[in-house]
Amino acid sequence: MNTIEKSLDEFYELTDAEDYFDFFDLEYDARLVNVKRFHILKEYGTLIKTGMDNLSDDEERLLDFLKYSLLKVYGEFVNGYAPSAADVWDMFKDGKLSGCMSCTPQPGNSCGC
């Protein structure tokens, strides 16, 4: 299925890391995604925020951006990127998670970070 046949409404329904790869018909190492899912989704959420804010008027272009953003983030992890413990712990402030997955959900319950 081509990206053009997909919709943002469908994208907003995604919840698991694997769902994003399957949605865009991307191959992935299930073991890597299982181990790094939190970090992958956090980095993905950070990266796509700009596109979500600036490409909302062109659904096809936004979906392409979302797909290639996922490829970029995943590629970093495949190539050995590992956030430091400080990066991970900095997401917790005042005992509360901040950043990706802690915001008010967008339509379809998808993270708005």
Residue frames as qw, qx, qy, qz and C-alpha x, y, z in Angstrom:
[[0.000, 0.889, 0.457, 0.000, 0.00, 0.00, 0.00],
 [0.403, 0.453, -0.020, 0.795, 1.39, 3.39, -0.94],
 [0.186, -0.236, -0.448, 0.842, 1.63, 6.25, 1.53],
 [0.253, -0.056, -0.225, -0.939, -0.94, 8.13, -0.53],
 [0.566, -0.305, -0.672, -0.368, -3.48, 5.38, 0.23],
 [0.453, -0.339, -0.646, 0.512, -2.93, 5.91, 3.94],
 [0.133, -0.819, -0.238, -0.505, -4.50, 8.70, 5.94],
 [0.060, 0.454, -0.503, 0.733, -3.54, 10.85, 8.88],
 [0.731, -0.354, 0.100, -0.574, -6.60, 9.53, 10.69],
 [0.960, 0.003, -0.275, 0.044, -5.11, 6.04, 10.40],
 [0.485, 0.417, -0.468, 0.610, -1.72, 7.35, 11.56],
 [0.294, -0.501, 0.332, -0.743, -3.33, 8.89, 14.67],
 [0.900, -0.253, -0.069, -0.349, -4.70, 5.45, 15.59],
 [0.747, 0.285, -0.529, 0.283, -1.22, 3.89, 15.85],
 [0.608, -0.759, 0.106, -0.204, 0.03, 3.05, 19.31],
 [0.845, -0.362, 0.298, 0.257, 2.97, 0.62, 19.21],
 [0.142, -0.655, 0.526, 0.523, 6.36, 1.12, 17.61],
 [0.363, 0.038, 0.867, 0.339, 5.72, -1.85, 15.33],
 [0.360, 0.724, 0.564, -0.169, 2.46, -0.27, 14.18],
 [0.113, 0.860, -0.166, -0.469, 4.36, 2.69, 12.75],
 [0.174, -0.401, 0.784, 0.440, 6.72, 0.45, 10.76],
 [0.348, 0.322, 0.874, 0.103, 3.84, -1.69, 9.51],
 [0.283, 0.807, 0.341, -0.391, 1.77, 1.38, 8.59],
 [0.202, 0.821, -0.340, -0.413, 4.57, 2.63, 6.32],
 [0.960, 0.281, -0.011, 0.000, 5.42, -0.89, 5.06],
 [0.153, 0.796, -0.557, 0.178, 8.96, -0.62, 6.42],
 [0.863, -0.029, -0.472, 0.177, 11.15, -3.58, 7.29],
 [0.235, -0.767, 0.397, -0.445, 12.62, -3.52, 10.78],
 [0.428, 0.160, -0.836, 0.304, 14.55, -5.67, 13.23],
 [0.618, -0.588, -0.374, -0.363, 11.84, -6.75, 15.68],
 [0.743, -0.333, -0.376, 0.443, 14.41, -7.47, 18.39],
 [0.328, 0.114, -0.094, 0.933, 15.94, -3.98, 18.12],
 [0.301, -0.475, -0.244, -0.790, 12.55, -2.31, 18.13],
 [0.718, -0.511, -0.466, -0.076, 11.46, -4.39, 21.13],
 [0.659, -0.278, -0.302, 0.631, 14.53, -3.35, 23.12],
 [0.264, -0.091, 0.005, 0.960, 14.66, 0.32, 22.02],
 [0.010, 0.650, 0.680, 0.338, 10.96, 1.08, 21.49],
 [0.260, -0.847, -0.325, 0.332, 10.74, 3.81, 24.12],
 [0.340, -0.525, 0.256, 0.737, 13.82, 5.60, 22.78],
 [0.237, 0.211, 0.680, 0.661, 12.77, 5.20, 19.15],
 [0.050, -0.758, -0.621, -0.193, 9.30, 6.62, 19.84],
 [0.308, -0.795, -0.156, 0.499, 10.70, 9.48, 21.92],
 [0.303, -0.331, 0.420, 0.789, 13.14, 10.51, 19.19],
 [0.143, 0.401, 0.742, 0.519, 10.46, 10.05, 16.54],
 [0.128, -0.831, -0.532, 0.099, 8.01, 12.21, 18.46],
 [0.299, -0.693, 0.060, 0.653, 10.60, 14.95, 18.83],
 [0.275, -0.120, 0.593, 0.747, 11.51, 14.85, 15.15],
 [0.085, 0.487, 0.753, 0.435, 7.97, 14.85, 13.76],
 [0.094, -0.714, -0.461, 0.518, 6.73, 17.76, 15.87],
 [0.052, -0.465, 0.258, 0.845, 8.12, 20.28, 13.37],
 [0.052, -0.081, -0.792, -0.603, 6.49, 18.53, 10.43],
 [0.092, -0.581, -0.804, 0.080, 3.18, 18.21, 12.21],
 [0.081, -0.705, -0.263, 0.654, 3.23, 21.96, 12.88],
 [0.022, 0.568, -0.331, -0.753, 4.34, 23.02, 9.39],
 [0.105, 0.109, -0.820, -0.552, 2.97, 20.48, 6.91],
 [0.314, 0.291, 0.790, -0.439, -0.57, 20.06, 8.19],
 [0.494, 0.554, 0.047, -0.668, -2.08, 21.57, 5.04],
 [0.587, 0.465, -0.571, -0.335, -0.71, 18.80, 2.75],
 [0.868, -0.280, 0.320, -0.256, -1.60, 15.32, 3.99],
 [0.934, 0.317, -0.074, 0.149, 0.42, 13.41, 1.38],
 [0.374, 0.683, -0.399, 0.484, 3.53, 15.49, 2.03],
 [0.467, -0.599, 0.444, -0.476, 3.10, 15.15, 5.80],
 [0.970, -0.102, 0.181, -0.126, 2.76, 11.36, 5.53],
 [0.776, 0.485, -0.235, 0.328, 5.96, 11.24, 3.47],
 [0.017, 0.708, -0.450, 0.544, 7.69, 13.34, 6.11],
 [0.738, -0.437, 0.347, -0.380, 6.43, 11.03, 8.86],
 [0.988, 0.144, -0.004, 0.052, 7.66, 7.96, 6.99],
 [0.639, 0.540, -0.293, 0.462, 11.13, 9.31, 6.30],
 [0.263, -0.701, 0.405, -0.524, 11.43, 10.65, 9.83],
 [0.905, -0.289, 0.246, -0.192, 10.81, 7.15, 11.15],
 [0.895, 0.342, -0.104, 0.268, 13.45, 5.80, 8.76],
 [0.248, 0.727, -0.368, 0.524, 15.93, 8.42, 9.99],
 [0.533, -0.593, 0.413, -0.440, 15.36, 7.67, 13.66],
 [0.982, -0.068, 0.160, -0.068, 15.41, 3.91, 13.14],
 [0.744, 0.541, -0.219, 0.326, 18.60, 4.20, 11.08],
 [0.048, -0.746, 0.461, -0.478, 20.32, 5.99, 13.94],
 [0.743, -0.405, 0.434, -0.310, 19.49, 3.12, 16.30],
 [0.965, 0.252, 0.027, 0.071, 20.54, 0.49, 13.75],
 [0.562, 0.628, -0.293, 0.451, 23.87, 2.31, 13.49],
 [0.623, -0.090, -0.559, 0.540, 24.40, 2.16, 17.25],
 [0.143, -0.528, 0.116, -0.829, 22.85, 5.34, 18.64],
 [0.543, -0.446, -0.685, 0.193, 22.15, 4.94, 22.32],
 [0.185, -0.834, -0.008, -0.520, 20.90, 7.83, 24.44],
 [0.268, 0.290, -0.689, 0.608, 22.89, 8.42, 27.60],
 [0.330, -0.470, -0.769, 0.281, 21.36, 7.72, 30.97],
 [0.072, -0.355, -0.227, 0.904, 21.27, 11.48, 31.53],
 [0.258, -0.012, -0.472, -0.843, 19.18, 11.93, 28.36],
 [0.434, -0.351, -0.803, -0.207, 16.72, 9.32, 29.57],
 [0.354, -0.480, -0.628, 0.500, 16.49, 10.59, 33.12],
 [0.039, -0.143, -0.001, 0.989, 16.17, 14.22, 32.00],
 [0.310, -0.318, -0.622, -0.645, 12.74, 13.30, 30.62],
 [0.513, -0.580, -0.628, 0.076, 11.54, 12.84, 34.19],
 [0.098, 0.350, -0.247, 0.898, 11.03, 16.10, 36.03],
 [0.435, -0.235, 0.363, -0.789, 9.30, 16.38, 39.37],
 [0.410, 0.007, 0.886, -0.217, 8.54, 12.67, 39.21],
 [0.636, 0.578, 0.366, -0.357, 6.53, 13.15, 36.01],
 [0.620, 0.137, 0.558, 0.533, 7.41, 12.08, 32.47],
 [0.215, 0.772, -0.010, -0.598, 7.93, 14.95, 30.06],
 [0.044, 0.411, -0.703, -0.579, 8.28, 14.94, 26.29],
 [0.474, 0.061, -0.700, -0.531, 6.91, 12.31, 23.95],
 [0.502, -0.291, -0.808, -0.103, 3.88, 10.38, 25.20],
 [0.248, -0.361, -0.616, 0.654, 3.29, 12.74, 28.16],
 [0.116, 0.053, -0.103, -0.987, 1.40, 15.43, 26.31],
 [0.591, 0.345, 0.407, -0.605, -2.26, 15.80, 25.57],
 [0.504, 0.119, 0.787, 0.335, -3.06, 13.29, 22.84],
 [0.226, 0.260, -0.373, -0.862, -3.94, 14.47, 19.34],
 [0.791, 0.165, -0.041, -0.588, -6.93, 13.12, 17.39],
 [0.875, 0.192, -0.435, -0.091, -6.90, 9.34, 17.49],
 [0.792, -0.603, 0.091, 0.034, -4.96, 9.25, 20.77],
 [0.794, 0.313, -0.097, 0.512, -1.56, 9.76, 19.12],
 [0.520, -0.529, -0.144, 0.655, 1.15, 11.69, 20.92],
 [0.276, 0.935, 0.193, 0.114, 1.31, 15.36, 20.04],
 [0.498, -0.701, 0.249, 0.446, 4.97, 15.87, 21.01]]
